[in-house]
Amino acid sequence: MLKDFKAFIQRGNVIDLAVAVIVGGAFGKIVASLVDDVIMPLLGKMMLGINFSELKWVLEAATEASDEVAVNYGMFIQNIVDFLIIAFVIFLAIRFMQKLKKQAEPEAEAPAAPAEDIVLLQEIRDLLKVKN
């Protein structure tokens, strides 16, 4: 069982997946910071100084005995913007990789024309089919 596990771990796909998860997590933090610290403040400023992180719908006000109960729809809007940016960047990366792949693949060569005797035999075959 230990040998099987070692073989599983050493396969390239598992290592590639681990690297992708780590890089994806770091990329997610970068995008979250971009949205939280750059895009949303600019968007809020353009919308008359609205701070999206503070937008909420209070269902129950805070009391001494309990905390405030609220729907934080401003954070939801920020998460939607996060998602859209990540999805767009992934789309661009995949498109870029597809273009590189197309450039790397040589065009398929057209099949060579058959020899004259083959063409002549095919014509004879076709004529015999028509007569029968």
Biotite code that builds the C-alpha atoms (Angstrom):
import biotite.structure as struc

atoms = struc.array([
    struc.Atom([0.000, 0.000, 0.000], chain_id="A", res_id=1, res_name="MET", atom_name="CA", element="C"),
    struc.Atom([2.889, 2.350, 0.752], chain_id="A", res_id=2, res_name="LEU", atom_name="CA", element="C"),
    struc.Atom([4.394, 1.642, -2.690], chain_id="A", res_id=3, res_name="LYS", atom_name="CA", element="C"),
    struc.Atom([1.070, 2.467, -4.363], chain_id="A", res_id=4, res_name="ASP", atom_name="CA", element="C"),
    struc.Atom([0.801, 5.713, -2.425], chain_id="A", res_id=5, res_name="PHE", atom_name="CA", element="C"),
    struc.Atom([4.397, 6.647, -3.344], chain_id="A", res_id=6, res_name="LYS", atom_name="CA", element="C"),
    struc.Atom([3.697, 5.923, -7.025], chain_id="A", res_id=7, res_name="ALA", atom_name="CA", element="C"),
    struc.Atom([0.516, 8.003, -6.837], chain_id="A", res_id=8, res_name="PHE", atom_name="CA", element="C"),
    struc.Atom([2.310, 10.984, -5.299], chain_id="A", res_id=9, res_name="ILE", atom_name="CA", element="C"),
    struc.Atom([5.167, 10.840, -7.798], chain_id="A", res_id=10, res_name="GLN", atom_name="CA", element="C"),
    struc.Atom([2.897, 10.976, -10.817], chain_id="A", res_id=11, res_name="ARG", atom_name="CA", element="C"),
    struc.Atom([3.171, 14.284, -12.661], chain_id="A", res_id=12, res_name="GLY", atom_name="CA", element="C"),
    struc.Atom([-0.529, 15.082, -12.529], chain_id="A", res_id=13, res_name="ASN", atom_name="CA", element="C"),
    struc.Atom([-0.632, 15.150, -8.730], chain_id="A", res_id=14, res_name="VAL", atom_name="CA", element="C"),
    struc.Atom([2.361, 17.459, -8.519], chain_id="A", res_id=15, res_name="ILE", atom_name="CA", element="C"),
    struc.Atom([0.914, 19.717, -11.231], chain_id="A", res_id=16, res_name="ASP", atom_name="CA", element="C"),
    struc.Atom([-2.384, 19.836, -9.354], chain_id="A", res_id=17, res_name="LEU", atom_name="CA", element="C"),
    struc.Atom([-0.648, 20.735, -6.086], chain_id="A", res_id=18, res_name="ALA", atom_name="CA", element="C"),
    struc.Atom([1.261, 23.555, -7.782], chain_id="A", res_id=19, res_name="VAL", atom_name="CA", element="C"),
    struc.Atom([-1.961, 24.800, -9.414], chain_id="A", res_id=20, res_name="ALA", atom_name="CA", element="C"),
    struc.Atom([-3.779, 24.867, -6.067], chain_id="A", res_id=21, res_name="VAL", atom_name="CA", element="C"),
    struc.Atom([-0.973, 26.807, -4.385], chain_id="A", res_id=22, res_name="ILE", atom_name="CA", element="C"),
    struc.Atom([-0.637, 29.300, -7.242], chain_id="A", res_id=23, res_name="VAL", atom_name="CA", element="C"),
    struc.Atom([-4.432, 29.593, -7.468], chain_id="A", res_id=24, res_name="GLY", atom_name="CA", element="C"),
    struc.Atom([-4.673, 30.413, -3.769], chain_id="A", res_id=25, res_name="GLY", atom_name="CA", element="C"),
    struc.Atom([-2.023, 33.097, -4.086], chain_id="A", res_id=26, res_name="ALA", atom_name="CA", element="C"),
    struc.Atom([-3.715, 34.453, -7.203], chain_id="A", res_id=27, res_name="PHE", atom_name="CA", element="C"),
    struc.Atom([-7.028, 34.570, -5.344], chain_id="A", res_id=28, res_name="GLY", atom_name="CA", element="C"),
    struc.Atom([-5.441, 36.707, -2.624], chain_id="A", res_id=29, res_name="LYS", atom_name="CA", element="C"),
    struc.Atom([-4.028, 39.082, -5.221], chain_id="A", res_id=30, res_name="ILE", atom_name="CA", element="C"),
    struc.Atom([-7.402, 39.441, -6.922], chain_id="A", res_id=31, res_name="VAL", atom_name="CA", element="C"),
    struc.Atom([-9.178, 39.908, -3.585], chain_id="A", res_id=32, res_name="ALA", atom_name="CA", element="C"),
    struc.Atom([-6.739, 42.673, -2.688], chain_id="A", res_id=33, res_name="SER", atom_name="CA", element="C"),
    struc.Atom([-7.171, 44.257, -6.122], chain_id="A", res_id=34, res_name="LEU", atom_name="CA", element="C"),
    struc.Atom([-10.941, 44.290, -5.704], chain_id="A", res_id=35, res_name="VAL", atom_name="CA", element="C"),
    struc.Atom([-11.013, 45.304, -2.009], chain_id="A", res_id=36, res_name="ASP", atom_name="CA", element="C"),
    struc.Atom([-8.217, 47.872, -2.095], chain_id="A", res_id=37, res_name="ASP", atom_name="CA", element="C"),
    struc.Atom([-8.316, 49.316, -5.616], chain_id="A", res_id=38, res_name="VAL", atom_name="CA", element="C"),
    struc.Atom([-11.456, 48.650, -7.651], chain_id="A", res_id=39, res_name="ILE", atom_name="CA", element="C"),
    struc.Atom([-14.187, 48.938, -5.017], chain_id="A", res_id=40, res_name="MET", atom_name="CA", element="C"),
    struc.Atom([-12.888, 52.209, -3.475], chain_id="A", res_id=41, res_name="PRO", atom_name="CA", element="C"),
    struc.Atom([-12.667, 53.722, -6.976], chain_id="A", res_id=42, res_name="LEU", atom_name="CA", element="C"),
    struc.Atom([-16.131, 52.433, -7.832], chain_id="A", res_id=43, res_name="LEU", atom_name="CA", element="C"),
    struc.Atom([-17.462, 53.749, -4.526], chain_id="A", res_id=44, res_name="GLY", atom_name="CA", element="C"),
    struc.Atom([-15.899, 57.155, -5.173], chain_id="A", res_id=45, res_name="LYS", atom_name="CA", element="C"),
    struc.Atom([-17.522, 57.300, -8.612], chain_id="A", res_id=46, res_name="MET", atom_name="CA", element="C"),
    struc.Atom([-20.851, 56.438, -6.949], chain_id="A", res_id=47, res_name="MET", atom_name="CA", element="C"),
    struc.Atom([-20.788, 59.440, -4.590], chain_id="A", res_id=48, res_name="LEU", atom_name="CA", element="C"),
    struc.Atom([-18.572, 57.996, -1.884], chain_id="A", res_id=49, res_name="GLY", atom_name="CA", element="C"),
    struc.Atom([-20.353, 54.695, -1.242], chain_id="A", res_id=50, res_name="ILE", atom_name="CA", element="C"),
    struc.Atom([-18.264, 52.174, 0.725], chain_id="A", res_id=51, res_name="ASN", atom_name="CA", element="C"),
    struc.Atom([-19.438, 48.797, -0.550], chain_id="A", res_id=52, res_name="PHE", atom_name="CA", element="C"),
    struc.Atom([-18.050, 46.848, 2.398], chain_id="A", res_id=53, res_name="SER", atom_name="CA", element="C"),
    struc.Atom([-20.379, 48.757, 4.723], chain_id="A", res_id=54, res_name="GLU", atom_name="CA", element="C"),
    struc.Atom([-23.558, 48.236, 2.677], chain_id="A", res_id=55, res_name="LEU", atom_name="CA", element="C"),
    struc.Atom([-25.967, 46.074, 4.649], chain_id="A", res_id=56, res_name="LYS", atom_name="CA", element="C"),
    struc.Atom([-29.578, 45.506, 5.429], chain_id="A", res_id=57, res_name="TRP", atom_name="CA", element="C"),
    struc.Atom([-30.067, 45.443, 9.201], chain_id="A", res_id=58, res_name="VAL", atom_name="CA", element="C"),
    struc.Atom([-32.630, 42.851, 10.251], chain_id="A", res_id=59, res_name="LEU", atom_name="CA", element="C"),
    struc.Atom([-32.197, 43.328, 13.965], chain_id="A", res_id=60, res_name="GLU", atom_name="CA", element="C"),
    struc.Atom([-30.275, 46.112, 15.639], chain_id="A", res_id=61, res_name="ALA", atom_name="CA", element="C"),
    struc.Atom([-27.565, 45.307, 18.154], chain_id="A", res_id=62, res_name="ALA", atom_name="CA", element="C"),
    struc.Atom([-28.532, 45.295, 21.806], chain_id="A", res_id=63, res_name="THR", atom_name="CA", element="C"),
    struc.Atom([-26.567, 44.770, 24.973], chain_id="A", res_id=64, res_name="GLU", atom_name="CA", element="C"),
    struc.Atom([-27.574, 41.106, 24.932], chain_id="A", res_id=65, res_name="ALA", atom_name="CA", element="C"),
    struc.Atom([-27.098, 40.328, 21.245], chain_id="A", res_id=66, res_name="SER", atom_name="CA", element="C"),
    struc.Atom([-25.106, 41.358, 18.214], chain_id="A", res_id=67, res_name="ASP", atom_name="CA", element="C"),
    struc.Atom([-26.537, 43.011, 15.128], chain_id="A", res_id=68, res_name="GLU", atom_name="CA", element="C"),
    struc.Atom([-28.206, 40.718, 12.594], chain_id="A", res_id=69, res_name="VAL", atom_name="CA", element="C"),
    struc.Atom([-27.679, 42.038, 9.070], chain_id="A", res_id=70, res_name="ALA", atom_name="CA", element="C"),
    struc.Atom([-27.436, 40.978, 5.448], chain_id="A", res_id=71, res_name="VAL", atom_name="CA", element="C"),
    struc.Atom([-24.073, 42.258, 4.177], chain_id="A", res_id=72, res_name="ASN", atom_name="CA", element="C"),
    struc.Atom([-24.933, 42.689, 0.507], chain_id="A", res_id=73, res_name="TYR", atom_name="CA", element="C"),
    struc.Atom([-21.976, 45.038, -0.043], chain_id="A", res_id=74, res_name="GLY", atom_name="CA", element="C"),
    struc.Atom([-19.559, 42.177, 0.669], chain_id="A", res_id=75, res_name="MET", atom_name="CA", element="C"),
    struc.Atom([-21.614, 40.009, -1.682], chain_id="A", res_id=76, res_name="PHE", atom_name="CA", element="C"),
    struc.Atom([-21.142, 42.600, -4.440], chain_id="A", res_id=77, res_name="ILE", atom_name="CA", element="C"),
    struc.Atom([-17.384, 42.599, -3.773], chain_id="A", res_id=78, res_name="GLN", atom_name="CA", element="C"),
    struc.Atom([-17.281, 38.798, -4.017], chain_id="A", res_id=79, res_name="ASN", atom_name="CA", element="C"),
    struc.Atom([-19.137, 38.919, -7.334], chain_id="A", res_id=80, res_name="ILE", atom_name="CA", element="C"),
    struc.Atom([-16.556, 41.383, -8.662], chain_id="A", res_id=81, res_name="VAL", atom_name="CA", element="C"),
    struc.Atom([-13.784, 39.044, -7.372], chain_id="A", res_id=82, res_name="ASP", atom_name="CA", element="C"),
    struc.Atom([-15.336, 36.135, -9.224], chain_id="A", res_id=83, res_name="PHE", atom_name="CA", element="C"),
    struc.Atom([-15.788, 38.063, -12.474], chain_id="A", res_id=84, res_name="LEU", atom_name="CA", element="C"),
    struc.Atom([-12.161, 39.220, -12.461], chain_id="A", res_id=85, res_name="ILE", atom_name="CA", element="C"),
    struc.Atom([-10.834, 35.716, -11.743], chain_id="A", res_id=86, res_name="ILE", atom_name="CA", element="C"),
    struc.Atom([-13.078, 34.194, -14.416], chain_id="A", res_id=87, res_name="ALA", atom_name="CA", element="C"),
    struc.Atom([-11.980, 36.810, -16.965], chain_id="A", res_id=88, res_name="PHE", atom_name="CA", element="C"),
    struc.Atom([-8.282, 36.306, -16.229], chain_id="A", res_id=89, res_name="VAL", atom_name="CA", element="C"),
    struc.Atom([-8.650, 32.526, -16.506], chain_id="A", res_id=90, res_name="ILE", atom_name="CA", element="C"),
    struc.Atom([-10.517, 33.011, -19.796], chain_id="A", res_id=91, res_name="PHE", atom_name="CA", element="C"),
    struc.Atom([-7.668, 35.166, -21.125], chain_id="A", res_id=92, res_name="LEU", atom_name="CA", element="C"),
    struc.Atom([-5.044, 32.659, -19.970], chain_id="A", res_id=93, res_name="ALA", atom_name="CA", element="C"),
    struc.Atom([-6.830, 29.763, -21.669], chain_id="A", res_id=94, res_name="ILE", atom_name="CA", element="C"),
    struc.Atom([-7.258, 31.766, -24.866], chain_id="A", res_id=95, res_name="ARG", atom_name="CA", element="C"),
    struc.Atom([-3.562, 32.662, -24.815], chain_id="A", res_id=96, res_name="PHE", atom_name="CA", element="C"),
    struc.Atom([-2.577, 29.017, -24.298], chain_id="A", res_id=97, res_name="MET", atom_name="CA", element="C"),
    struc.Atom([-4.850, 27.928, -27.167], chain_id="A", res_id=98, res_name="GLN", atom_name="CA", element="C"),
    struc.Atom([-3.206, 30.458, -29.485], chain_id="A", res_id=99, res_name="LYS", atom_name="CA", element="C"),
    struc.Atom([0.234, 29.195, -28.477], chain_id="A", res_id=100, res_name="LEU", atom_name="CA", element="C"),
    struc.Atom([-0.878, 25.619, -29.083], chain_id="A", res_id=101, res_name="LYS", atom_name="CA", element="C"),
    struc.Atom([-2.196, 26.494, -32.556], chain_id="A", res_id=102, res_name="LYS", atom_name="CA", element="C"),
    struc.Atom([1.106, 28.159, -33.426], chain_id="A", res_id=103, res_name="GLN", atom_name="CA", element="C"),
    struc.Atom([3.106, 25.199, -32.146], chain_id="A", res_id=104, res_name="ALA", atom_name="CA", element="C"),
    struc.Atom([1.123, 22.590, -34.077], chain_id="A", res_id=105, res_name="GLU", atom_name="CA", element="C"),
    struc.Atom([2.277, 22.294, -37.682], chain_id="A", res_id=106, res_name="PRO", atom_name="CA", element="C"),
    struc.Atom([-0.481, 22.288, -40.226], chain_id="A", res_id=107, res_name="GLU", atom_name="CA", element="C"),
    struc.Atom([-1.467, 18.835, -41.391], chain_id="A", res_id=108, res_name="ALA", atom_name="CA", element="C"),
    struc.Atom([-0.013, 18.085, -44.765], chain_id="A", res_id=109, res_name="GLU", atom_name="CA", element="C"),
    struc.Atom([-2.456, 17.340, -47.540], chain_id="A", res_id=110, res_name="ALA", atom_name="CA", element="C"),
    struc.Atom([-2.380, 13.697, -48.530], chain_id="A", res_id=111, res_name="PRO", atom_name="CA", element="C"),
    struc.Atom([-0.175, 13.022, -51.515], chain_id="A", res_id=112, res_name="ALA", atom_name="CA", element="C"),
    struc.Atom([-1.980, 12.564, -54.820], chain_id="A", res_id=113, res_name="ALA", atom_name="CA", element="C"),
    struc.Atom([-2.294, 8.901, -55.748], chain_id="A", res_id=114, res_name="PRO", atom_name="CA", element="C"),
    struc.Atom([-0.081, 7.532, -58.479], chain_id="A", res_id=115, res_name="ALA", atom_name="CA", element="C"),
    struc.Atom([-1.371, 7.592, -62.080], chain_id="A", res_id=116, res_name="GLU", atom_name="CA", element="C"),
    struc.Atom([-1.873, 3.842, -62.225], chain_id="A", res_id=117, res_name="ASP", atom_name="CA", element="C"),
    struc.Atom([-4.005, 3.949, -59.039], chain_id="A", res_id=118, res_name="ILE", atom_name="CA", element="C"),
    struc.Atom([-6.154, 6.730, -60.500], chain_id="A", res_id=119, res_name="VAL", atom_name="CA", element="C"),
    struc.Atom([-6.582, 4.741, -63.729], chain_id="A", res_id=120, res_name="LEU", atom_name="CA", element="C"),
    struc.Atom([-7.584, 1.600, -61.789], chain_id="A", res_id=121, res_name="LEU", atom_name="CA", element="C"),
    struc.Atom([-10.108, 3.616, -59.754], chain_id="A", res_id=122, res_name="GLN", atom_name="CA", element="C"),
    struc.Atom([-11.655, 5.012, -62.942], chain_id="A", res_id=123, res_name="GLU", atom_name="CA", element="C"),
    struc.Atom([-11.938, 1.501, -64.403], chain_id="A", res_id=124, res_name="ILE", atom_name="CA", element="C"),
    struc.Atom([-13.570, 0.290, -61.164], chain_id="A", res_id=125, res_name="ARG", atom_name="CA", element="C"),
    struc.Atom([-16.084, 3.149, -61.250], chain_id="A", res_id=126, res_name="ASP", atom_name="CA", element="C"),
    struc.Atom([-16.958, 2.452, -64.903], chain_id="A", res_id=127, res_name="LEU", atom_name="CA", element="C"),
    struc.Atom([-17.504, -1.253, -64.130], chain_id="A", res_id=128, res_name="LEU", atom_name="CA", element="C"),
    struc.Atom([-19.811, -0.312, -61.242], chain_id="A", res_id=129, res_name="LYS", atom_name="CA", element="C"),
    struc.Atom([-21.889, 1.880, -63.559], chain_id="A", res_id=130, res_name="VAL", atom_name="CA", element="C"),
    struc.Atom([-22.258, -0.909, -66.166], chain_id="A", res_id=131, res_name="LYS", atom_name="CA", element="C"),
    struc.Atom([-23.370, -3.508, -63.593], chain_id="A", res_id=132, res_name="ASN", atom_name="CA", element="C"),
])
